[in-house]
Amino acid sequence: MANDAELVRIDIGRGIATITLDSQHNRNALSRQLLTELHQALDQAEDAEARAIVLTHAGPAFCSGADLRERSSGPPDSGPMVAALERLMDTERPTIAAVNGAVRAGGIGLMASCDLVVVDESVDFALTEVRIGVAPAIIAVPILRRVAPGRIAAAMLTGERFDARRALEIGLITHVTSDVVETVDEICSGVLHGAPSAIAETKRLLATVPGMERAAALSEMRALSERLFSSDDAAEGMAAFSERRPPRWSPEAT
């Protein structure tokens, strides 16, 4: 039976969409309802043309992974989870995971799909799939985009816990801090200083250039650079720099 209470909340202000997982009774497990509401929140963020999306949580856990009660009682359908990972990776706006609590299994994949991952120094992680007889299959896609296989192999093969410093060392996360809210606010402020079009193109090249052949990459990036330097945003940005004033990007953040 579906839970009548909302499991995902969204707040949009200053051009930033903050999506909060709030299914504390099961440590924010990836139930059908939670994933449905996550997609609805992402729709709202996109419709509002948010400049960035912050994915965070209520309670002591960011996400405990799959809802095992649901998975054990019906045919598996990973489509909504796959789509959520794709949307976090592919949206034009930066996605930022703000993590103050433990992350397990599929929750690590959700977190790793974000562009930036800000983690409290007390947080720990575990890829526990093998301990229940499955593999970290779907989430391997975003994880292995960030981390070399040899650096995450022990965690995937044993289910062992590892801490925030280790996660930073291997490249799974981008920031370790004693104040997640302050660090995320600083990142969002930086995003708001940039042109939306330039940020979208920068996110795209971060994903595509590493896999391109060198000559093709240089050719494509030359074309991108020349197009952007000829754009209205570049004209505004350089004028604002010369005139020592804040740029007025189009569209303005709301």
HELIX and SHEET records of a PDB file:
HELIX    1   1 GLN A   24  ASN A   26  5                                   3    
HELIX    2   2 ARG A   32  ASP A   47  1                                  16    
HELIX    3   3 LEU A   68  ARG A   71  1                                   4    
HELIX    4   4 GLY A   79  ASP A   90  1                                  12    
HELIX    5   5 GLY A  106  ALA A  112  1                                   7    
HELIX    6   6 GLU A  129  ILE A  132  5                                   4    
HELIX    7   7 ALA A  140  ARG A  146  1                                   7    
HELIX    8   8 PRO A  149  THR A  158  1                                  10    
HELIX    9   9 ALA A  164  ILE A  170  1                                   7    
HELIX   10  10 VAL A  180  HIS A  193  1                                  14    
HELIX   11  11 PRO A  196  THR A  208  1                                  13    
HELIX   12  12 VAL A  209  GLY A  211  5                                   3    
HELIX   13  13 ARG A  214  PHE A  229  1                                  16    
HELIX   14  14 ASP A  232  GLU A  243  1                                  12    
SHEET    1   A 6 VAL A   8  GLY A  13  0                                        
SHEET    2   A 6 ILE A  16  LEU A  21 -1                                        
SHEET    3   A 6 ALA A  52  HIS A  57  1                                        
SHEET    4   A 6 THR A  95  VAL A  99  1                                        
SHEET    5   A 6 LEU A 116  ASP A 120  1                                        
SHEET    6   A 6 HIS A 175  THR A 177  1                                        
SHEET    1   B 4 ALA A  61  CYS A  63  0                                        
SHEET    2   B 4 ALA A 102  ARG A 104  1                                        
SHEET    3   B 4 ASP A 124  ALA A 126  1                                        
SHEET    4   B 4 ARG A 161  ASP A 163 -1                                        
END                                                                             
